[in-house]
Amino acid sequence: MLNTTAINKIEQEKDTLIELAQKMWDNPETAYNEVNACEWTAEVLKHYGFEVETGYAGLPTCVVGKWGSGHPVIGFLGELDALPGLSQKVSTVKDPVEVGAPGQGCGHNLLNVSCLGAAVGMKAEMEEKKLPGTIVFYGCPAEEVLTGKVFMARNGAFDGLDCAFAWHGGNQNMISTGIHTGLNSAIFHFKGRTAHAGGDPHNGRSALDAAELMSVGANYLREHVTSDVRIHYVYKEAGTAPNIVPDRASVWYYVRAMSREAIEDTYDRLVKVAKGAAMMTETELEIEFLGGCYNTLPNKYMSKMTYEIMNQVEMPTYTEEELKFADELNKQSSQYEAFKTSGQLDNGPIHTEVKNLDPVNSYGSTDVGDVQHICPCIQVRTACWNLAAPGHSWQITACSGRSIGYKGMIYGAKVMAAAAIKMIEEPEHLEKAKAEFDAYISKKPYKCPIPMDVPVPQPQK
């Protein structure tokens, strides 16, 4: 097994790292409201000798820690936000700490700390060997609404990076080599005119009619887009009472696809549908564009190099209690029978191998994609919850607040730190990663999806 100064340092400091992850789990904060997570992360970075700045790149809850000087400049992409409504105790049955409250249903408490741990380990080895280079840790807000890193990119946060590493907890140990979709997000607000729905409906102009007609048009649009496109929506406002013609209605849309070209084409057509609905109902339309993100662009060379290292880093082992906990969670999952029938649970309730580098595309999205269009960047995934855990679920919250999650978090930190050190000690790896990146981006340069006139959301007090 690989045994380096960086790996040993992460192991030595795991109690401090776990303490930060636990505090974030105990105090989950939603997108752009990560005030405590930002402060606590800054404190830990200062403890380890990083130069720290909060409110970075114009985002109030963004924290950055830097150490070293010169090139290569290597970034680690932490994330701070939790998910609304996914409060959950460390339990094998659904049991929220507080009904309706947020929870770490995507494991961002682990994500933030795994990347921070990698920076700490890397710093120790660079100091010992007197290696050149700069480490930049980013505590990024609002990944769950897919705009945090995009605002950061718009404001220059990632300029000057030579490469970057991201990490995410999962149900498998792997390097993400498939494509995740990009996205546009917007709320369509319709304004009409109230009237008595029974007494004088002819005097009303229904905003709800407009929103519903838009949804009808959007559903017909699905037939005439490329197969990678996904369109989904929820109503935000739909009137107050049946006997009042609604003068206000709003519907929130996501448009996803495997490329920015497909996203922008479909979004433009969706806007035309909304304008048509407003015209048909004689209502006014206001579009609140919330932002967008790119599809992912994993660097194949970096992925292969890190995969080889991942197979050399000692993998976590689990106690009987941890295995029993994961097994009980699997049995609670809606995916249990499918996982059992396919044989995916034959080797145990938690993944204990490294999955091959076979690319698997995903129709989920992440704003890591924007960073991957600015510099060579990959995302490492390690097992932090039970194999059959559904995405964004109470089961993930439960595992993210106990030892199963923390073991995967530390394992991921070691893999990233070891890979980053190799990029410095053997510069040809960085050169090959950059050559691959440059060949792609020269044909499709990055253009931030969020215009400068869209304001950064502020913390809700």
C-alpha positions in Angstrom: 0.0 0.0 0.0 1.1 3.6 -0.7 2.7 5.2 2.3 3.5 8.9 2.0 3.9 12.0 4.2 0.6 13.4 2.9 -1.3 10.2 3.6 0.2 9.9 7.1 -0.6 13.5 7.9 -4.3 13.0 6.9 -4.4 9.9 9.1 -2.8 11.9 12.0 -5.3 14.8 11.7 -8.4 12.7 11.1 -10.0 13.6 14.5 -9.8 17.3 13.8 -11.2 16.7 10.3 -14.0 14.5 11.5 -14.9 17.2 14.2 -15.5 19.8 11.4 -17.6 17.3 9.4 -19.6 16.5 12.4 -20.3 20.2 13.2 -21.5 20.7 9.7 -23.7 17.6 10.0 -25.2 18.8 13.3 -25.8 22.3 11.8 -26.9 21.9 8.1 -27.2 25.1 6.1 -28.9 25.4 2.7 -27.5 27.2 -0.4 -26.1 30.7 0.2 -26.8 30.4 3.9 -23.7 28.5 4.9 -22.6 31.1 7.4 -21.4 28.7 10.1 -19.8 26.2 7.7 -17.8 29.1 6.2 -16.6 30.3 9.5 -15.7 26.9 10.9 -13.9 25.9 7.7 -11.9 29.2 7.9 -10.9 28.4 11.5 -9.6 25.0 10.5 -7.7 26.4 7.5 -6.0 29.0 9.8 -5.2 26.2 12.3 -3.2 24.4 9.6 -1.4 27.6 8.4 -3.3 28.6 5.3 -3.9 32.2 4.3 -7.7 32.5 4.5 -10.2 34.8 2.9 -14.0 34.7 3.4 -16.5 36.4 1.2 -14.2 35.3 -1.7 -15.1 36.3 -5.3 -18.0 38.3 -4.0 -19.9 35.4 -2.5 -20.6 36.0 1.2 -20.3 32.4 2.3 -17.3 31.4 0.1 -14.1 30.7 1.9 -10.7 30.1 0.3 -7.4 28.9 1.9 -4.1 29.3 0.1 -0.6 28.1 0.9 2.7 28.1 -1.0 3.9 30.1 -4.0 4.4 29.8 -7.7 3.3 27.0 -10.1 1.8 24.5 -10.3 -1.3 26.0 -8.7 -3.6 23.1 -7.6 -7.1 23.6 -6.4 -9.4 21.4 -4.2 -13.2 22.0 -4.5 -15.0 21.7 -1.2 -18.7 22.4 -0.9 -20.7 23.7 2.1 -24.4 23.5 1.5 -27.0 20.9 2.7 -30.3 19.9 1.2 -33.7 21.3 2.3 -36.1 18.8 4.0 -33.6 16.0 4.5 -33.1 16.2 8.3 -32.4 12.7 9.6 -31.0 11.1 12.8 -28.3 8.5 12.6 -30.8 5.7 12.4 -31.8 2.8 10.1 -35.4 4.1 9.9 -36.6 7.4 8.6 -36.6 9.7 11.6 -35.8 13.4 11.1 -34.1 15.5 13.7 -36.6 18.2 12.9 -39.4 17.6 10.4 -38.9 19.8 7.3 -35.4 21.0 8.3 -32.4 20.6 6.1 -29.9 17.7 6.3 -26.7 16.4 4.7 -28.6 14.3 2.2 -25.7 14.7 -0.3 -22.9 14.4 2.2 -21.4 17.9 1.6 -20.1 17.9 5.2 -17.9 15.0 4.1 -17.2 16.6 0.7 -15.9 19.8 2.2 -13.7 18.1 4.7 -12.3 15.5 2.3 -11.0 18.2 0.1 -9.7 20.2 3.0 -8.0 17.1 4.3 -6.3 16.6 1.0 -5.0 20.2 1.1 -3.6 19.6 4.6 -1.9 16.4 3.7 -0.4 17.9 0.5 0.9 20.9 2.4 2.7 18.6 4.9 4.5 16.7 2.1 5.4 19.9 0.2 6.9 21.4 3.3 8.9 18.3 4.0 10.3 17.9 0.5 10.5 21.7 -0.2 8.3 21.3 -3.3 7.3 24.3 -5.4 3.7 25.2 -6.0 0.5 26.7 -4.5 -2.4 24.9 -2.9 -5.8 26.6 -3.1 -8.7 25.1 -1.1 -12.2 26.4 -2.1 -15.1 26.2 0.3 -17.8 26.6 -2.3 -21.4 27.6 -1.5 -24.6 26.6 -3.2 -23.7 23.5 -5.3 -27.2 22.1 -4.7 -28.7 25.0 -6.7 -25.9 24.6 -9.3 -24.7 28.2 -9.3 -22.1 28.6 -6.6 -19.0 27.7 -8.6 -20.5 29.4 -11.6 -20.8 32.8 -9.9 -17.2 32.1 -8.6 -16.1 31.4 -12.1 -17.8 34.5 -13.4 -15.9 36.5 -10.8 -12.5 35.0 -11.6 -12.1 32.6 -8.6 -10.5 29.8 -10.6 -8.3 31.9 -12.9 -4.7 30.8 -12.7 -5.3 27.2 -11.7 -3.2 24.6 -13.3 -5.5 21.8 -12.3 -8.1 20.9 -9.7 -9.5 18.0 -7.8 -13.1 17.5 -6.6 -14.5 14.7 -4.5 -17.9 13.4 -3.7 -19.2 10.7 -1.4 -21.1 7.9 -3.1 -22.1 4.3 -2.9 -19.0 3.2 -4.9 -15.2 3.9 -5.0 -14.5 5.2 -8.5 -13.2 8.1 -10.6 -16.1 9.9 -12.4 -15.3 9.6 -16.1 -18.8 9.9 -17.6 -20.6 13.1 -18.4 -23.0 14.8 -16.1 -25.5 17.2 -17.7 -25.3 20.9 -17.6 -28.3 23.1 -16.8 -30.3 26.3 -17.1 -32.6 27.3 -14.2 -35.3 30.0 -14.4 -38.6 31.0 -12.8 -41.3 32.2 -15.2 -43.6 34.7 -13.5 -47.0 35.5 -15.1 -49.0 38.5 -14.0 -52.7 38.8 -14.9 -55.8 40.5 -13.5 -58.1 39.4 -10.7 -61.9 39.0 -11.0 -64.7 37.1 -9.4 -64.4 33.6 -11.0 -68.1 33.1 -10.8 -69.6 36.6 -11.0 -67.5 38.2 -13.7 -64.8 35.9 -15.0 -64.7 37.8 -18.3 -63.0 40.6 -16.5 -60.1 38.4 -15.3 -56.9 37.4 -17.0 -55.6 34.3 -15.3 -51.9 34.0 -14.6 -52.5 30.4 -13.7 -53.9 29.7 -17.1 -50.7 31.1 -18.6 -48.5 29.0 -16.4 -50.5 25.9 -17.3 -50.4 26.6 -21.0 -46.7 27.0 -20.7 -46.4 23.6 -19.1 -48.6 22.1 -21.9 -46.3 23.6 -24.5 -43.2 22.5 -22.6 -44.5 18.9 -22.6 -45.1 19.0 -26.3 -41.6 20.4 -26.8 -40.1 17.2 -25.2 -41.0 15.4 -28.5 -38.8 17.6 -30.5 -35.5 17.8 -28.6 -32.4 15.6 -28.7 -32.5 12.5 -26.5 -30.1 13.9 -23.9 -32.4 16.8 -22.9 -34.4 16.8 -19.7 -37.1 19.4 -18.8 -38.7 19.5 -15.4 -40.6 22.0 -13.4 -42.5 22.9 -10.2 -45.1 25.5 -9.5 -44.0 28.2 -7.1 -47.3 30.2 -7.0 -50.7 29.3 -8.4 -53.4 31.6 -6.9 -55.1 31.9 -3.5 -58.7 30.6 -3.9 -60.9 29.0 -6.6 -63.3 31.9 -6.7 -60.6 34.5 -7.5 -59.0 34.6 -10.9 -55.3 34.3 -10.1 -53.4 37.4 -11.0 -50.1 35.9 -10.2 -48.5 32.5 -11.0 -45.0 31.3 -11.4 -43.3 28.0 -12.5 -39.7 27.1 -12.0 -38.0 25.2 -14.8 -34.7 23.2 -15.2 -33.4 22.5 -18.7 -30.6 19.9 -18.6 -28.5 18.4 -21.5 -25.1 16.9 -22.2 -23.8 20.1 -23.8 -24.2 23.8 -23.4 -25.4 24.0 -27.1 -28.3 21.7 -26.4 -29.2 23.5 -23.2 -29.2 26.9 -24.7 -31.2 25.8 -27.8 -33.9 24.1 -25.7 -34.0 27.0 -23.2 -34.5 29.5 -26.0 -37.4 27.5 -27.3 -38.9 27.2 -23.8 -38.8 31.0 -23.5 -40.8 31.2 -26.8 -43.4 28.8 -25.3 -43.7 31.0 -22.2 -44.1 34.1 -24.4 -46.8 32.3 -26.4 -48.7 31.4 -23.2 -48.6 35.0 -22.1 -49.9 36.1 -25.4 -52.8 33.6 -25.4 -53.9 34.7 -21.9 -53.3 38.4 -22.2 -50.9 38.3 -19.3 -47.5 39.7 -18.7 -44.4 37.6 -18.4 -41.3 38.2 -16.4 -38.4 35.7 -16.6 -36.2 35.4 -13.5 -33.0 33.7 -14.8 -31.4 32.0 -11.8 -28.3 30.7 -13.5 -26.8 27.7 -15.4 -23.9 25.4 -15.4 -21.8 23.4 -17.8 -21.8 19.7 -18.4 -18.8 18.0 -16.8 -15.6 17.5 -18.7 -13.5 15.0 -16.8 -9.8 14.9 -17.8 -9.1 11.4 -19.0 -5.4 11.6 -18.4 -5.8 12.8 -14.8 -8.5 10.2 -14.3 -6.2 7.3 -15.3 -3.3 8.6 -13.2 -5.5 9.0 -10.1 -7.2 5.7 -10.7 -3.8 4.0 -10.5 -3.1 5.8 -7.2 -6.5 5.0 -5.8 -5.7 1.3 -6.2 -2.6 1.8 -4.1 -4.1 3.7 -1.2 -5.4 1.5 1.7 -9.1 1.2 1.6 -11.3 1.5 4.7 -12.4 -1.6 6.6 -15.7 -1.8 8.4 -16.8 -3.1 11.8 -19.6 -5.6 12.2 -21.8 -2.8 13.6 -21.1 -0.6 10.5 -21.9 -3.5 8.2 -25.1 -4.3 10.0 -26.2 -0.6 9.9 -25.6 -0.5 6.1 -27.4 -3.8 5.6 -30.5 -2.5 7.5 -30.4 0.7 5.4 -30.2 -1.3 2.2 -33.3 -3.2 3.2 -35.1 0.1 3.7 -34.2 1.2 0.2 -36.6 1.2 -2.7 -33.7 -0.1 -4.8 -33.0 -3.1 -2.5 -34.6 -5.9 -4.6 -33.0 -4.6 -7.8 -29.6 -4.5 -6.2 -30.1 -7.9 -4.6 -31.3 -9.5 -7.8 -28.4 -8.1 -9.9 -25.8 -9.4 -7.4 -24.5 -6.0 -6.4 -24.9 -6.9 -2.7 -23.1 -10.2 -3.0 -19.9 -8.8 -1.6 -21.5 -6.9 1.3 -23.6 -3.9 2.0 -20.8 -1.3 1.4 -18.6 -1.1 -1.7 -15.1 -2.3 -0.9 -13.4 -2.4 -4.3 -12.3 0.2 -6.9 -14.7 0.3 -9.9 -13.1 0.2 -13.3 -12.6 3.4 -15.4 -15.7 2.7 -17.5 -17.5 6.0 -18.3 -21.1 6.1 -17.1 -23.1 9.2 -18.0 -25.4 10.8 -15.5 -28.5 13.0 -15.9 -27.7 14.7 -12.6 -25.7 18.0 -12.7 -22.9 19.6 -10.8 -21.3 23.0 -11.1 -17.9 21.2 -11.0 -18.4 21.1 -14.7 -17.7 24.8 -15.0 -14.3 24.4 -13.3 -13.6 21.5 -15.6 -14.0 23.9 -18.5 -11.5 26.3 -16.9 -8.6 23.9 -16.1 -8.0 20.1 -16.1 -10.1 18.7 -13.3 -11.5 15.4 -12.1 -13.9 14.1 -9.4 -13.0 11.3 -7.1 -15.8 9.3 -5.5 -15.5 7.0 -2.5 -18.1 4.8 -0.7 -19.6 6.8 2.2 -23.0 5.2 2.5 -24.8 1.9 1.9 -24.8 0.5 -1.7 -28.5 0.8 -2.3 -28.9 4.3 -0.9 -31.0 6.5 -3.3 -29.5 9.8 -4.2 -30.5 12.8 -2.1 -32.1 10.6 0.6 -32.4 10.3 4.3 -30.2 7.3 4.2 -27.3 9.4 2.9 -27.9 11.9 5.7 -27.7 9.0 8.2 -24.4 7.7 6.9 -22.9 11.1 6.5 -23.1 11.6 10.3 -21.4 8.5 11.4 -18.2 6.5 10.9 -19.2 4.9 7.5 -19.2 8.4 5.9 -16.1 9.6 7.8 -14.0 6.6 6.7 -14.8 7.3 3.0 -14.1 10.9 3.5 -10.6 10.2 4.8 -9.9 7.7 2.1 -10.9 10.2 -0.6 -8.6 12.9 1.0 -5.6 10.5 0.8 -6.2 9.6 -2.8 -6.5 13.3 -3.9 -3.4 14.4 -1.9 -1.3 11.6 -3.3 -2.4 12.3 -6.9 -1.7 16.1 -6.4 1.8 15.4 -5.1 2.5 13.2 -8.1 1.5 16.1 -10.4 4.2 18.3 -8.8 6.9 15.7 -8.5 6.5 14.4 -12.0 5.5 17.5 -14.1 4.9 15.4 -17.3 1.6 14.3 -15.8 0.4 17.9 -15.6 1.7 18.6 -19.0 -0.3 15.7 -20.5 -3.4 16.7 -18.6 -3.1 20.3 -19.9 -2.5 19.1 -23.5 -5.7 17.1 -23.4 -7.6 20.1 -21.9 -6.2 22.6 -24.3 -7.1 20.5 -27.3 -10.8 20.5 -26.3 -11.1 24.0 -25.0 -9.5 25.6 -28.0 -12.5 24.5 -30.0 -15.1 25.2 -27.4 -13.9 28.0 -25.1 -15.7 28.5 -21.8 -18.3 31.3 -21.6 -19.9 31.7 -18.1 -23.6 30.9 -18.3 -24.5 33.6 -15.7 -24.5 37.2 -17.1 -22.9 39.9 -15.0 -26.2 41.5 -14.3 -27.5 38.5 -12.3 -26.8 39.2 -8.6 -25.2 36.8 -6.2 -27.9 35.6 -3.7 -27.3 36.8 -0.2 -27.7 34.8 3.1 -31.3 34.8 4.4 -31.4 36.1 8.0 
